Structures are given as structure tokens and as C-alpha cells.
Amino acid sequence: MVRIFTHRGLKEALGEQKTKALVNDFRAYKEGKGLPITFGRDVPYQFTHNRPYLELQHLHFKEKGFPLRLIQFRRTSGYVLVYCPGFFDSNTYLLIAIIKHWDHNNPNHVAETDRDINLMNDLEKIAEGFRERY
């Protein structure tokens, strides 16, 4: 059984209804019940600075949805859902935040993207606290 927690910042940003829909989609995705239309490429962060053991992941997210026939690997967007699995229970997840994805076409713009060192450090601390418990 998949257990999903959401960080309070994500709940505040999305509101109750959108958070519930996101959790339901994420649960279905992780339980192998199909790929929601709003979810895209799902990959680990390879460049996180101090804590590669946190297994911080990002899932491309497009609120209006991706084309149905587009394979998951090709589904990329300007925003990503940052999440991590539990350390003791790999079927437990924390949905941390939806943030801007760094655009390789505009490499000098890193502020408030997933290449922003300070932002990623904050997200890593959240993941670390979660993984110490789960």
C-alpha cells in the first residue's frame, strides 16, 4: 500500500481541492494504475549538492495535461513536482513542492528554479526530515 504525505507549503500553494487531486493522481501512478495526463518524465536529481542519499526526485507536471499519445519520457514542462520516498519504507512518499524547472535554453536564469542552490538546499532539508521518520 502506498502512503503519501504532502508538505504544508505545497498544500498552501495548491489549496485543498488541487492537493487532493494531486495526491490521488500520484497514488494511482505509484500503484501502477496508469500515468495521469498531468504527469511527465520522472527522474532523480543527479546534481543535488550535499545530500545525494535523499533520493530527491522530480516529476514533470503540466496542470492542463500532456498530449495523450506522448510517451512519458518526452513529457517535459516548465514545472516539476519535487518528491522523495521514505528511507525505511519505499512505498511512503512526501510530495514537497511544485517549482520551476531549469530551462537549458536560458541557462543563466537559475533563481527560483531547481538549479537554485538555496531553494534546493531547503527542499533537501525537508526531504531529510521526512526520511529520518519514514
C-alpha positions in Angstrom: 0.0 0.0 0.0 1.3 3.4 -1.0 1.3 6.2 1.7 1.5 9.8 0.6 2.2 12.8 2.7 2.2 16.4 1.5 4.4 19.3 2.8 2.4 22.2 4.2 3.9 24.6 1.7 2.5 22.5 -1.2 -0.9 22.4 0.5 -0.9 26.2 1.0 0.2 26.8 -2.6 -2.4 24.5 -4.2 -5.3 24.6 -1.9 -7.2 21.6 -0.5 -9.0 20.5 -3.7 -6.0 20.6 -6.0 -3.8 18.9 -3.3 -6.3 16.1 -3.0 -6.4 15.6 -6.8 -2.6 15.6 -7.0 -2.4 13.0 -4.2 -4.9 10.8 -5.9 -3.1 11.0 -9.2 0.3 10.4 -7.6 -1.1 7.4 -5.7 -2.6 5.9 -8.9 0.8 6.5 -10.6 2.9 4.8 -7.9 0.4 1.9 -7.6 0.9 1.2 -11.3 -2.7 2.2 -12.2 -1.6 4.3 -15.2 0.1 7.6 -16.0 -2.1 10.6 -15.2 -2.3 13.1 -18.1 -0.7 15.8 -15.9 2.5 13.8 -15.1 5.5 13.6 -17.3 9.1 12.5 -17.1 10.1 11.2 -13.6 13.8 11.3 -12.8 16.1 11.7 -9.8 18.0 14.8 -9.1 21.6 13.9 -10.0 23.2 17.2 -9.1 21.9 17.9 -5.6 24.7 19.4 -3.8 25.2 17.9 -0.3 22.7 15.1 0.0 22.5 12.6 -2.9 21.3 9.9 -0.5 18.0 11.7 -0.1 16.7 10.3 -3.4 15.1 13.6 -4.3 13.0 13.1 -7.5 11.3 15.4 -9.9 8.2 14.6 -11.9 7.4 17.0 -14.8 4.0 18.4 -14.1 1.6 20.2 -16.5 -1.7 21.2 -15.0 -3.5 21.4 -18.3 -2.2 17.9 -19.2 0.2 16.5 -21.8 -0.9 15.1 -25.2 -2.3 11.6 -24.7 0.0 9.9 -27.2 3.2 11.5 -25.9 5.3 8.9 -24.2 6.3 9.6 -20.6 10.0 10.3 -21.3 9.0 13.0 -23.8 6.6 14.7 -21.4 8.6 17.7 -20.1 7.4 21.0 -18.9 8.4 24.2 -17.2 7.3 22.9 -13.8 8.2 19.8 -11.7 6.7 18.1 -8.7 9.6 17.5 -6.2 9.1 14.5 -4.0 11.1 11.8 -2.1 10.4 8.3 -0.9 10.8 7.2 2.7 14.1 5.7 3.8 12.6 2.8 5.8 9.5 2.4 3.6 10.0 2.9 -0.1 6.2 2.9 -0.6 5.8 6.0 1.5 6.3 9.4 -0.2 6.5 13.1 0.6 5.2 15.5 -2.1 7.3 18.6 -1.3 6.7 21.3 -3.8 5.9 22.3 -7.4 8.7 24.5 -8.7 10.1 25.9 -11.9 12.3 23.5 -13.9 15.6 25.0 -15.0 15.5 25.8 -18.7 18.6 24.8 -20.6 17.6 27.3 -23.3 18.0 30.1 -20.7 20.9 28.7 -18.6 21.7 31.9 -16.7 18.3 32.1 -15.1 18.5 29.8 -12.1 16.7 31.9 -9.4 13.7 30.0 -8.0 14.3 27.0 -10.3 15.6 23.6 -9.5 19.1 24.8 -10.1 18.8 27.4 -7.4 21.3 26.3 -4.7 19.3 27.9 -1.8 16.0 26.5 -2.9 17.3 23.0 -3.4 19.0 23.2 0.0 15.7 24.0 1.6 14.0 21.1 -0.3 16.8 18.7 0.7 16.3 19.7 4.4 12.6 18.9 4.1 13.4 15.5 2.5 16.0 14.7 5.1 13.5 15.3 7.9 10.9 13.1 6.3 13.4 10.3 5.6 14.5 10.3 9.2 11.0 9.4 10.2 9.9 7.2 7.3 
